[in-house]
């Protein structure tokens, strides 16, 4: 898990990684959530696969 602050857009960024149970094609998924500050209102959400390296 990663937590960061985007000072330009005033957002709190949370990033999670979920490991794939069977890692034959992908390592897992990355989920990124961005919340507007100071209200903590959801602004963006992204999900992407993470390939095996």
VENFENGI-V500532 format. One record per pair of residues at least 4 apart in sequence whose ideal C-beta (glycine too) atoms are under 6 Angstrom apart, sorted by the first residue. I is the first residue (numbers start at 1). J is the second residue. If there is no record, write none. Layout:
I;J / I;J
This chain:
1;16 / 2;15 / 3;14 / 4;13 / 6;11 / 6;13 / 10;37 / 11;34 / 11;36 / 11;43 / 12;35 / 12;37 / 13;34 / 14;33 / 15;32 / 16;31 / 17;28 / 17;30 / 18;28 / 18;29 / 19;28 / 20;26 / 20;28 / 23;27 / 26;49 / 26;51 / 27;50 / 27;52 / 28;50 / 29;49 / 30;48 / 30;50 / 31;47 / 32;46 / 33;45 / 34;43 / 34;44 / 35;40 / 35;42 / 36;41 / 36;43
